[in-house]
């Protein structure tokens, strides 16, 4: 884990898209804040939630759980979750956990 990167999460709405930007370590201590932000995005009933993970420095099983739950809830609502800017470390964690193809990943910037 990286002690240098403070955790931040920001939610903005642009037209019919919710953009959630997250930075820092997504772990047991911070995953509830990410869950709250994604819950707000789900509650907005927008058809697309973009999660900008460009500045994520660490992802553990509690963060993965939040992402899986969000993906499932959005699918049930006929909405999409797209993960943007997923770094090599996070991609590796998703692959090791068997979720490499579970999420829609994009290399395109969120703006």
DOTIMAR-339130 format. One record per residue: residue number from 1; residue in one letter; x, z, y of N, C-alpha, C in turn. Coordinates in nm, 4 decimals, always signed. Atoms other than C-alpha are relative to their C-alpha. Layout:
<atoms>
zalum->NUM&vonu->a&n_u->X&n_w->Z&n_v->Y&ca_u->X&ca_w->Z&ca_v->Y&c_u->X&c_w->Z&c_v->Y
...
</atoms>
This chain:
<atoms>
zalum->1&vonu->x&n_u->+0.0836&n_w->+0.0000&n_v->-0.1184&ca_u->+0.0000&ca_w->+0.0000&ca_v->+0.0000&c_u->+0.0879&c_w->+0.0000&c_v->+0.1245
zalum->2&vonu->x&n_u->-0.0748&n_w->+0.0096&n_v->-0.1240&ca_u->+0.1094&ca_w->-0.0632&ca_v->+0.3545&c_u->-0.0530&c_w->+0.1016&c_v->+0.0998
zalum->3&vonu->x&n_u->+0.0418&n_w->-0.1001&n_v->-0.0973&ca_u->+0.1022&ca_w->+0.2292&ca_v->+0.5953&c_u->+0.0015&c_w->-0.0559&c_v->+0.1414
zalum->4&vonu->x&n_u->-0.0119&n_w->+0.0551&n_v->-0.1347&ca_u->+0.1800&ca_w->+0.0015&ca_v->+0.8922&c_u->-0.1275&c_w->-0.0674&c_v->+0.0486
zalum->5&vonu->x&n_u->+0.1153&n_w->+0.0799&n_v->-0.0400&ca_u->-0.1444&ca_w->-0.1958&ca_v->+0.8919&c_u->-0.1259&c_w->+0.0862&c_v->+0.0041
zalum->6&vonu->x&n_u->+0.1238&n_w->-0.0775&n_v->-0.0072&ca_u->-0.4428&ca_w->-0.0004&ca_v->+1.0227&c_u->-0.1175&c_w->-0.0848&c_v->-0.0495
zalum->7&vonu->x&n_u->+0.1169&n_w->+0.0712&n_v->+0.0499&ca_u->-0.7737&ca_w->-0.0905&ca_v->+0.8628&c_u->-0.0946&c_w->-0.0283&c_v->+0.1153
zalum->8&vonu->x&n_u->+0.0989&n_w->+0.0400&n_v->-0.1004&ca_u->-1.0152&ca_w->-0.2822&ca_v->+1.0839&c_u->-0.0993&c_w->-0.0936&c_v->-0.0643
zalum->9&vonu->x&n_u->+0.1025&n_w->+0.0940&n_v->+0.0455&ca_u->-1.3415&ca_w->-0.4586&ca_v->+1.0178&c_u->-0.0908&c_w->-0.0293&c_v->+0.1181
zalum->10&vonu->x&n_u->+0.0802&n_w->+0.0443&n_v->-0.1139&ca_u->-1.5466&ca_w->-0.6598&ca_v->+1.2645&c_u->-0.1036&c_w->-0.0999&c_v->-0.0497
zalum->11&vonu->x&n_u->+0.1083&n_w->+0.0904&n_v->+0.0395&ca_u->-1.8818&ca_w->-0.8350&ca_v->+1.2207&c_u->-0.0535&c_w->-0.0702&c_v->+0.1242
zalum->12&vonu->x&n_u->+0.0601&n_w->+0.0771&n_v->-0.1083&ca_u->-2.0011&ca_w->-1.1157&ca_v->+1.4475&c_u->-0.0928&c_w->-0.1047&c_v->-0.0593
zalum->13&vonu->x&n_u->+0.0929&n_w->+0.1041&n_v->+0.0439&ca_u->-2.2858&ca_w->-1.3632&ca_v->+1.4209&c_u->+0.0160&c_w->-0.1214&c_v->+0.0896
zalum->14&vonu->x&n_u->-0.0110&n_w->+0.1250&n_v->-0.0730&ca_u->-2.2474&ca_w->-1.7248&ca_v->+1.5201&c_u->-0.0970&c_w->-0.0976&c_v->-0.0640
zalum->15&vonu->x&n_u->+0.1072&n_w->+0.0850&n_v->+0.0517&ca_u->-2.5611&ca_w->-1.9334&ca_v->+1.4710&c_u->-0.0533&c_w->+0.0605&c_v->-0.1292
zalum->16&vonu->x&n_u->+0.0544&n_w->-0.0501&n_v->+0.1262&ca_u->-2.6681&ca_w->-1.8948&ca_v->+1.1094&c_u->+0.1103&c_w->+0.0488&c_v->-0.0929
zalum->17&vonu->x&n_u->-0.1140&n_w->-0.0454&n_v->+0.0796&ca_u->-2.3327&ca_w->-1.7553&ca_v->+0.9947&c_u->+0.0421&c_w->+0.1389&c_v->+0.0472
zalum->18&vonu->x&n_u->-0.0579&n_w->-0.1307&n_v->-0.0307&ca_u->-2.2133&ca_w->-1.3973&ca_v->+0.9771&c_u->+0.1486&c_w->-0.0090&c_v->-0.0335
zalum->19&vonu->x&n_u->-0.1436&n_w->-0.0017&n_v->+0.0203&ca_u->-1.8387&ca_w->-1.3627&ca_v->+1.0162&c_u->+0.0461&c_w->+0.1450&c_v->-0.0057
zalum->20&vonu->x&n_u->-0.0551&n_w->-0.1340&n_v->+0.0169&ca_u->-1.6738&ca_w->-1.0486&ca_v->+0.8826&c_u->+0.1510&c_w->-0.0161&c_v->-0.0102
zalum->21&vonu->x&n_u->-0.1468&n_w->+0.0030&n_v->+0.0017&ca_u->-1.3059&ca_w->-1.0079&ca_v->+0.9678&c_u->+0.0489&c_w->+0.1371&c_v->-0.0453
zalum->22&vonu->x&n_u->-0.0545&n_w->-0.1258&n_v->+0.0506&ca_u->-1.1118&ca_w->-0.7470&ca_v->+0.7764&c_u->+0.1519&c_w->-0.0078&c_v->+0.0039
zalum->23&vonu->x&n_u->-0.1460&n_w->-0.0061&n_v->-0.0089&ca_u->-0.7516&ca_w->-0.6360&ca_v->+0.8245&c_u->+0.0481&c_w->+0.1327&c_v->-0.0563
zalum->24&vonu->x&n_u->-0.0601&n_w->-0.1209&n_v->+0.0552&ca_u->-0.5272&ca_w->-0.3873&ca_v->+0.6507&c_u->-0.0260&c_w->+0.0133&c_v->-0.1482
zalum->25&vonu->x&n_u->+0.0200&n_w->-0.0290&n_v->+0.1411&ca_u->-0.5575&ca_w->-0.2219&ca_v->+0.3119&c_u->-0.1476&c_w->+0.0219&c_v->-0.0295
zalum->26&vonu->x&n_u->+0.1363&n_w->-0.0231&n_v->+0.0478&ca_u->-0.8913&ca_w->-0.2452&ca_v->+0.1324&c_u->+0.0148&c_w->+0.0798&c_v->-0.1289
zalum->27&vonu->x&n_u->-0.0217&n_w->-0.0909&n_v->+0.1119&ca_u->-0.8797&ca_w->+0.0565&ca_v->-0.0967&c_u->-0.1114&c_w->+0.1036&c_v->-0.0049
zalum->28&vonu->x&n_u->+0.1030&n_w->-0.1020&n_v->+0.0168&ca_u->-1.0743&ca_w->+0.3663&ca_v->-0.1982&c_u->-0.0405&c_w->+0.0634&c_v->+0.1335
zalum->29&vonu->x&n_u->+0.0281&n_w->-0.0636&n_v->-0.1290&ca_u->-1.0481&ca_w->+0.5110&ca_v->+0.1544&c_u->-0.0742&c_w->-0.0915&c_v->+0.0963
zalum->30&vonu->x&n_u->+0.0557&n_w->+0.0919&n_v->-0.0995&ca_u->-1.1517&ca_w->+0.1961&ca_v->+0.3439&c_u->-0.1142&c_w->-0.0868&c_v->-0.0521
zalum->31&vonu->x&n_u->+0.1037&n_w->+0.0885&n_v->+0.0538&ca_u->-1.3845&ca_w->+0.0104&ca_v->+0.1074&c_u->-0.1415&c_w->+0.0380&c_v->+0.0440
zalum->32&vonu->x&n_u->+0.1352&n_w->-0.0295&n_v->-0.0520&ca_u->-1.6926&ca_w->+0.2075&ca_v->+0.2280&c_u->-0.0271&c_w->-0.0653&c_v->+0.1363
zalum->33&vonu->x&n_u->+0.0184&n_w->+0.0656&n_v->-0.1296&ca_u->-1.6352&ca_w->+0.0653&ca_v->+0.5782&c_u->-0.0247&c_w->-0.1492&c_v->-0.0182
zalum->34&vonu->x&n_u->+0.0235&n_w->+0.1410&n_v->+0.0287&ca_u->-1.6118&ca_w->-0.2862&ca_v->+0.4363&c_u->-0.1397&c_w->-0.0191&c_v->-0.0572
zalum->35&vonu->x&n_u->+0.1351&n_w->+0.0090&n_v->+0.0577&ca_u->-1.9281&ca_w->-0.2240&ca_v->+0.2322&c_u->-0.1055&c_w->+0.0079&c_v->+0.1102
zalum->36&vonu->x&n_u->+0.0954&n_w->-0.0131&n_v->-0.1106&ca_u->-2.1129&ca_w->-0.1107&ca_v->+0.5473&c_u->-0.0091&c_w->-0.1300&c_v->+0.0799
zalum->37&vonu->x&n_u->-0.0016&n_w->+0.1252&n_v->-0.0769&ca_u->-2.0050&ca_w->-0.4256&ca_v->+0.7337&c_u->-0.0685&c_w->-0.1119&c_v->-0.0776
zalum->38&vonu->x&n_u->+0.0617&n_w->+0.1055&n_v->+0.0809&ca_u->-2.1069&ca_w->-0.6526&ca_v->+0.4464&c_u->-0.1488&c_w->+0.0269&c_v->-0.0213
zalum->39&vonu->x&n_u->+0.1432&n_w->-0.0329&n_v->+0.0081&ca_u->-2.4378&ca_w->-0.4662&ca_v->+0.4100&c_u->-0.0736&c_w->-0.0494&c_v->+0.1247
zalum->40&vonu->x&n_u->+0.0615&n_w->+0.0499&n_v->-0.1239&ca_u->-2.5105&ca_w->-0.5492&ca_v->+0.7758&c_u->-0.0135&c_w->-0.1511&c_v->-0.0054
zalum->41&vonu->x&n_u->+0.0043&n_w->+0.1466&n_v->+0.0112&ca_u->-2.4274&ca_w->-0.9127&ca_v->+0.7061&c_u->-0.1113&c_w->-0.0429&c_v->-0.0952
zalum->42&vonu->x&n_u->+0.1061&n_w->+0.0324&n_v->+0.0958&ca_u->-2.6592&ca_w->-0.9185&ca_v->+0.4044&c_u->-0.1372&c_w->+0.0241&c_v->+0.0623
zalum->43&vonu->x&n_u->+0.1279&n_w->-0.0345&n_v->-0.0622&ca_u->-2.9379&ca_w->-0.7488&ca_v->+0.6001&c_u->-0.0415&c_w->-0.1008&c_v->+0.1066
zalum->44&vonu->x&n_u->+0.0320&n_w->+0.0973&n_v->-0.1039&ca_u->-2.9165&ca_w->-1.0186&ca_v->+0.8670&c_u->-0.0729&c_w->-0.1219&c_v->-0.0561
zalum->45&vonu->x&n_u->+0.0675&n_w->+0.1108&n_v->+0.0703&ca_u->-3.0510&ca_w->-1.2670&ca_v->+0.6091&c_u->+0.0527&c_w->-0.1371&c_v->+0.0415
zalum->46&vonu->x&n_u->-0.0595&n_w->+0.1300&n_v->-0.0292&ca_u->-2.8148&ca_w->-1.5409&ca_v->+0.7253&c_u->+0.0368&c_w->-0.0667&c_v->-0.1329
zalum->47&vonu->x&n_u->-0.0269&n_w->+0.0701&n_v->+0.1250&ca_u->-2.7541&ca_w->-1.8096&ca_v->+0.4630&c_u->+0.1479&c_w->-0.0049&c_v->-0.0385
zalum->48&vonu->x&n_u->-0.1426&n_w->+0.0093&n_v->+0.0275&ca_u->-2.3737&ca_w->-1.7857&ca_v->+0.4901&c_u->+0.0737&c_w->+0.1189&c_v->+0.0605
zalum->49&vonu->x&n_u->-0.0863&n_w->-0.1079&n_v->-0.0461&ca_u->-2.1348&ca_w->-1.4925&ca_v->+0.5134&c_u->+0.1435&c_w->-0.0441&c_v->-0.0252
zalum->50&vonu->x&n_u->-0.1416&n_w->+0.0356&n_v->+0.0102&ca_u->-1.7720&ca_w->-1.5791&ca_v->+0.5860&c_u->+0.0816&c_w->+0.1288&c_v->+0.0141
zalum->51&vonu->x&n_u->-0.0849&n_w->-0.1186&n_v->-0.0033&ca_u->-1.5216&ca_w->-1.3053&ca_v->+0.5047&c_u->+0.1438&c_w->-0.0448&c_v->+0.0236
zalum->52&vonu->x&n_u->-0.1364&n_w->+0.0372&n_v->-0.0374&ca_u->-1.1907&ca_w->-1.3581&ca_v->+0.6849&c_u->+0.0944&c_w->+0.1092&c_v->-0.0503
zalum->53&vonu->x&n_u->-0.0913&n_w->-0.0945&n_v->+0.0630&ca_u->-0.9249&ca_w->-1.1904&ca_v->+0.4695&c_u->+0.1462&c_w->-0.0309&c_v->+0.0339
zalum->54&vonu->x&n_u->-0.1345&n_w->+0.0416&n_v->-0.0390&ca_u->-0.6223&ca_w->-1.3400&ca_v->+0.6467&c_u->+0.0934&c_w->+0.1195&c_v->+0.0176
zalum->55&vonu->x&n_u->-0.0842&n_w->-0.1155&n_v->-0.0314&ca_u->-0.4955&ca_w->-0.9967&ca_v->+0.7512&c_u->-0.0123&c_w->+0.1133&c_v->-0.1018
zalum->56&vonu->x&n_u->+0.0085&n_w->-0.1026&n_v->+0.1045&ca_u->-0.5723&ca_w->-0.8087&ca_v->+0.4280&c_u->+0.1369&c_w->+0.0131&c_v->-0.0659
zalum->57&vonu->x&n_u->-0.1331&n_w->-0.0252&n_v->+0.0535&ca_u->-0.2506&ca_w->-0.6477&ca_v->+0.3052&c_u->-0.0020&c_w->+0.0558&c_v->-0.1413
zalum->58&vonu->x&n_u->+0.0108&n_w->-0.0625&n_v->+0.1321&ca_u->-0.3782&ca_w->-0.4793&ca_v->-0.0134&c_u->-0.1462&c_w->+0.0013&c_v->-0.0403
zalum->59&vonu->x&n_u->+0.1368&n_w->-0.0039&n_v->+0.0528&ca_u->-0.6872&ca_w->-0.4938&ca_v->-0.2349&c_u->+0.0038&c_w->+0.0704&c_v->-0.1343
zalum->60&vonu->x&n_u->+0.0043&n_w->-0.0685&n_v->+0.1288&ca_u->-0.7648&ca_w->-0.2459&ca_v->-0.5115&c_u->-0.1379&c_w->-0.0165&c_v->-0.0636
zalum->61&vonu->x&n_u->+0.1242&n_w->+0.0169&n_v->+0.0754&ca_u->-1.0500&ca_w->-0.2096&ca_v->-0.7607&c_u->-0.1239&c_w->+0.0398&c_v->+0.0794
zalum->62&vonu->x&n_u->+0.1170&n_w->-0.0379&n_v->-0.0803&ca_u->-1.2795&ca_w->-0.0363&ca_v->-0.5105&c_u->-0.0363&c_w->-0.1124&c_v->+0.0964
zalum->63&vonu->x&n_u->+0.0260&n_w->+0.1157&n_v->-0.0861&ca_u->-1.2421&ca_w->-0.3333&ca_v->-0.2746&c_u->-0.0592&c_w->-0.1149&c_v->-0.0794
zalum->64&vonu->x&n_u->+0.0547&n_w->+0.1042&n_v->+0.0872&ca_u->-1.3034&ca_w->-0.5748&ca_v->-0.5607&c_u->-0.1464&c_w->+0.0286&c_v->-0.0306
zalum->65&vonu->x&n_u->+0.1385&n_w->-0.0390&n_v->+0.0291&ca_u->-1.6197&ca_w->-0.3819&ca_v->-0.6474&c_u->-0.0928&c_w->-0.0343&c_v->+0.1160
zalum->66&vonu->x&n_u->+0.0801&n_w->+0.0336&n_v->-0.1187&ca_u->-1.7481&ca_w->-0.4252&ca_v->-0.2901&c_u->-0.0234&c_w->-0.1507&c_v->+0.0064
zalum->67&vonu->x&n_u->+0.0122&n_w->+0.1463&n_v->-0.0057&ca_u->-1.6790&ca_w->-0.7993&ca_v->-0.3033&c_u->-0.0939&c_w->-0.0530&c_v->-0.1078
zalum->68&vonu->x&n_u->+0.0865&n_w->+0.0447&n_v->+0.1105&ca_u->-1.8471&ca_w->-0.8448&ca_v->-0.6428&c_u->-0.1459&c_w->+0.0344&c_v->+0.0299
zalum->69&vonu->x&n_u->+0.1369&n_w->-0.0417&n_v->-0.0329&ca_u->-2.1544&ca_w->-0.6475&ca_v->-0.5348&c_u->-0.0583&c_w->-0.0881&c_v->+0.1108
zalum->70&vonu->x&n_u->+0.0461&n_w->+0.0844&n_v->-0.1106&ca_u->-2.1788&ca_w->-0.8481&ca_v->-0.2114&c_u->-0.0315&c_w->-0.1404&c_v->-0.0494
zalum->71&vonu->x&n_u->+0.0220&n_w->+0.1344&n_v->+0.0548&ca_u->-2.1446&ca_w->-1.1792&ca_v->-0.3968&c_u->-0.1316&c_w->-0.0049&c_v->-0.0782
zalum->72&vonu->x&n_u->+0.1212&n_w->-0.0018&n_v->+0.0820&ca_u->-2.4196&ca_w->-1.0846&ca_v->-0.6415&c_u->-0.1253&c_w->+0.0151&c_v->+0.0861
zalum->73&vonu->x&n_u->+0.1165&n_w->-0.0208&n_v->-0.0871&ca_u->-2.6567&ca_w->-0.9607&ca_v->-0.3700&c_u->-0.0311&c_w->-0.1247&c_v->+0.0831
zalum->74&vonu->x&n_u->+0.0232&n_w->+0.1219&n_v->-0.0772&ca_u->-2.6068&ca_w->-1.2740&ca_v->-0.1606&c_u->-0.0543&c_w->-0.1117&c_v->-0.0881
zalum->75&vonu->x&n_u->+0.0535&n_w->+0.1014&n_v->+0.0918&ca_u->-2.6645&ca_w->-1.4994&ca_v->-0.4627&c_u->-0.1478&c_w->+0.0246&c_v->-0.0276
zalum->76&vonu->x&n_u->+0.1406&n_w->-0.0333&n_v->+0.0228&ca_u->-2.9900&ca_w->-1.3155&ca_v->-0.5308&c_u->-0.0866&c_w->-0.0389&c_v->+0.1192
zalum->77&vonu->x&n_u->+0.0721&n_w->+0.0352&n_v->-0.1231&ca_u->-3.0903&ca_w->-1.3887&ca_v->-0.1703&c_u->+0.0176&c_w->-0.1481&c_v->+0.0343
zalum->78&vonu->x&n_u->-0.0264&n_w->+0.1433&n_v->-0.0213&ca_u->-2.9919&ca_w->-1.7582&ca_v->-0.2074&c_u->+0.0916&c_w->-0.0244&c_v->+0.1194
zalum->79&vonu->x&n_u->-0.0985&n_w->+0.0129&n_v->-0.1072&ca_u->-2.7061&ca_w->-1.7067&ca_v->+0.0370&c_u->+0.1389&c_w->-0.0109&c_v->-0.0629
zalum->80&vonu->x&n_u->-0.1366&n_w->+0.0209&n_v->+0.0496&ca_u->-2.3319&ca_w->-1.7726&ca_v->+0.0083&c_u->+0.0975&c_w->+0.0961&c_v->+0.0653
zalum->81&vonu->x&n_u->-0.1149&n_w->-0.0749&n_v->-0.0499&ca_u->-2.0182&ca_w->-1.5656&ca_v->+0.0457&c_u->+0.1215&c_w->-0.0897&c_v->-0.0180
zalum->82&vonu->x&n_u->-0.1228&n_w->+0.0794&n_v->+0.0063&ca_u->-1.6994&ca_w->-1.7556&ca_v->+0.1299&c_u->+0.1139&c_w->+0.0887&c_v->+0.0488
zalum->83&vonu->x&n_u->-0.1177&n_w->-0.0773&n_v->-0.0366&ca_u->-1.3633&ca_w->-1.5788&ca_v->+0.1330&c_u->+0.1024&c_w->-0.0943&c_v->+0.0630
zalum->84&vonu->x&n_u->-0.0944&n_w->+0.0836&n_v->-0.0750&ca_u->-1.1272&ca_w->-1.7265&ca_v->+0.3938&c_u->+0.1350&c_w->+0.0696&c_v->+0.0109
zalum->85&vonu->x&n_u->-0.1340&n_w->-0.0517&n_v->-0.0250&ca_u->-0.7537&ca_w->-1.6859&ca_v->+0.4278&c_u->+0.0490&c_w->+0.0994&c_v->-0.1034
zalum->86&vonu->x&n_u->-0.0412&n_w->-0.0922&n_v->+0.1054&ca_u->-0.7028&ca_w->-1.5128&ca_v->+0.0947&c_u->+0.1477&c_w->-0.0238&c_v->-0.0308
zalum->87&vonu->x&n_u->-0.1442&n_w->+0.0106&n_v->+0.0234&ca_u->-0.3314&ca_w->-1.4453&ca_v->+0.0620&c_u->+0.0342&c_w->+0.0010&c_v->-0.1483
zalum->88&vonu->x&n_u->-0.0465&n_w->+0.0078&n_v->+0.1383&ca_u->-0.1265&ca_w->-1.4820&ca_v->-0.2529&c_u->-0.0215&c_w->+0.1304&c_v->-0.0759
zalum->89&vonu->x&n_u->+0.0165&n_w->-0.1292&n_v->+0.0666&ca_u->-0.1391&ca_w->-1.1094&ca_v->-0.3285&c_u->-0.1457&c_w->+0.0208&c_v->-0.0428
zalum->90&vonu->x&n_u->+0.1417&n_w->-0.0195&n_v->+0.0313&ca_u->-0.5179&ca_w->-1.0935&ca_v->-0.3122&c_u->-0.0456&c_w->-0.1007&c_v->-0.1056
zalum->91&vonu->x&n_u->+0.0338&n_w->+0.0996&n_v->+0.1029&ca_u->-0.5520&ca_w->-1.4183&ca_v->-0.5100&c_u->+0.0459&c_w->+0.0468&c_v->-0.1373
zalum->92&vonu->x&n_u->-0.0546&n_w->-0.0485&n_v->+0.1273&ca_u->-0.3321&ca_w->-1.2687&ca_v->-0.7790&c_u->-0.0851&c_w->+0.1142&c_v->-0.0551
zalum->93&vonu->x&n_u->+0.0856&n_w->-0.1113&n_v->+0.0424&ca_u->-0.5435&ca_w->-0.9513&ca_v->-0.7914&c_u->-0.1320&c_w->-0.0531&c_v->-0.0560
zalum->94&vonu->x&n_u->+0.1258&n_w->+0.0589&n_v->+0.0483&ca_u->-0.8592&ca_w->-1.1622&ca_v->-0.8278&c_u->+0.0199&c_w->-0.0693&c_v->-0.1345
zalum->95&vonu->x&n_u->-0.0289&n_w->+0.0681&n_v->+0.1266&ca_u->-0.6996&ca_w->-1.3701&ca_v->-1.1040&c_u->+0.0197&c_w->+0.0997&c_v->-0.1133
zalum->96&vonu->x&n_u->-0.0266&n_w->-0.1012&n_v->+0.1024&ca_u->-0.5756&ca_w->-1.0643&ca_v->-1.2946&c_u->-0.1293&c_w->+0.0686&c_v->-0.0427
zalum->97&vonu->x&n_u->+0.1262&n_w->-0.0666&n_v->+0.0315&ca_u->-0.9215&ca_w->-0.9091&ca_v->-1.2750&c_u->-0.1029&c_w->-0.0954&c_v->-0.0612
zalum->98&vonu->x&n_u->+0.0912&n_w->+0.0966&n_v->+0.0607&ca_u->-1.0789&ca_w->-1.2275&ca_v->-1.4156&c_u->-0.1018&c_w->-0.0577&c_v->+0.0968
zalum->99&vonu->x&n_u->+0.0956&n_w->+0.0443&n_v->-0.1017&ca_u->-1.2510&ca_w->-1.3133&ca_v->-1.0878&c_u->+0.0514&c_w->-0.1189&c_v->+0.0808
zalum->100&vonu->x&n_u->-0.0597&n_w->+0.1113&n_v->-0.0734&ca_u->-1.0392&ca_w->-1.6108&ca_v->-0.9837&c_u->-0.0981&c_w->-0.1087&c_v->+0.0374
zalum->101&vonu->x&n_u->+0.0983&n_w->+0.1051&n_v->-0.0298&ca_u->-1.3330&ca_w->-1.8500&ca_v->-1.0015&c_u->-0.1375&c_w->+0.0563&c_v->+0.0360
zalum->102&vonu->x&n_u->+0.1284&n_w->-0.0636&n_v->-0.0321&ca_u->-1.6113&ca_w->-1.5988&ca_v->-0.9266&c_u->-0.0358&c_w->-0.0167&c_v->+0.1472
zalum->103&vonu->x&n_u->+0.0208&n_w->+0.0096&n_v->-0.1442&ca_u->-1.5654&ca_w->-1.6292&ca_v->-0.5507&c_u->+0.0312&c_w->-0.1401&c_v->+0.0502
zalum->104&vonu->x&n_u->-0.0311&n_w->+0.1250&n_v->-0.0678&ca_u->-1.5729&ca_w->-1.9341&ca_v->-0.3269&c_u->+0.1099&c_w->+0.0298&c_v->+0.1023
zalum->105&vonu->x&n_u->-0.1134&n_w->-0.0202&n_v->-0.0904&ca_u->-1.2352&ca_w->-1.9492&ca_v->-0.1515&c_u->+0.0174&c_w->-0.1195&c_v->+0.0901
zalum->106&vonu->x&n_u->-0.0238&n_w->+0.1082&n_v->-0.0948&ca_u->-1.1514&ca_w->-2.1522&ca_v->+0.1562&c_u->+0.1317&c_w->+0.0244&c_v->+0.0732
zalum->107&vonu->x&n_u->-0.1226&n_w->-0.0062&n_v->-0.0793&ca_u->-0.8201&ca_w->-2.2269&ca_v->+0.3222&c_u->-0.0264&c_w->-0.0349&c_v->+0.1459
zalum->108&vonu->x&n_u->+0.0358&n_w->+0.0378&n_v->-0.1361&ca_u->-1.0043&ca_w->-2.3408&ca_v->+0.6356&c_u->-0.0114&c_w->+0.1250&c_v->+0.0876
zalum->109&vonu->x&n_u->+0.0183&n_w->-0.1144&n_v->-0.0904&ca_u->-0.9947&ca_w->-2.1101&ca_v->+0.9400&c_u->-0.1490&c_w->+0.0278&c_v->+0.0211
zalum->110&vonu->x&n_u->+0.1400&n_w->-0.0399&n_v->-0.0189&ca_u->-1.3126&ca_w->-1.9177&ca_v->+1.0119&c_u->-0.0542&c_w->-0.0362&c_v->+0.1372
zalum->111&vonu->x&n_u->+0.0476&n_w->+0.0333&n_v->-0.1351&ca_u->-1.3272&ca_w->-2.0269&ca_v->+1.3768&c_u->-0.0015&c_w->-0.1482&c_v->+0.0209
</atoms>
